[in-house]
Amino acid sequence: MAGSRRQGREAALQVLYLTDLCRKEVDEVPAAVWSEDPLPSKSRAFASHLAKGVASHLAKIDPLIKKYAENWEIGRMATIDRCILRMATFELISDLDTPVNVIINEAVEIAKIYSTAESSRFVNGILDKVKQER
């Protein structure tokens, strides 16, 4: 069973993915969509923190990703990879109590689950550079 923070990250990823694809605001995503399974309150709170944080800091997050994603336009990235990068970048620059290697490792593991092995390397490479912004 995944830990509460992993569950929160995965739920936030689902919301971010939907908001990206459907061009919706985080608050417009119905609560039932946040996860197939009921989330513990700590996981839901963390998921909400991440999803709302990404949405409110997107103007700062995307330029950071673009800065380190050599030869990659944000809009041309796979949606799931873009959402993982946004979520982890937000966490790197905002959640200073969480160790950098934990944030990056979680993003890489989530990329392995929801995307591809190549994506996990792509996410790792970019986040390894983004961590300098901390």
Buried (B, 14 or more C-beta within 10 A) or exposed (E): EEEBBBBBBBBBBBBBBBBBEEEEEBEEBEEEEBBEEEBEEEBBEBBBBBBBBBBEBEEEBBEBBBEBBEEBEBEEBBBBBBBBBBBBBBBBBBBEEEEBEEBBBBBBBBBBEBBEEEBBEBBBBBBEBBBEEE
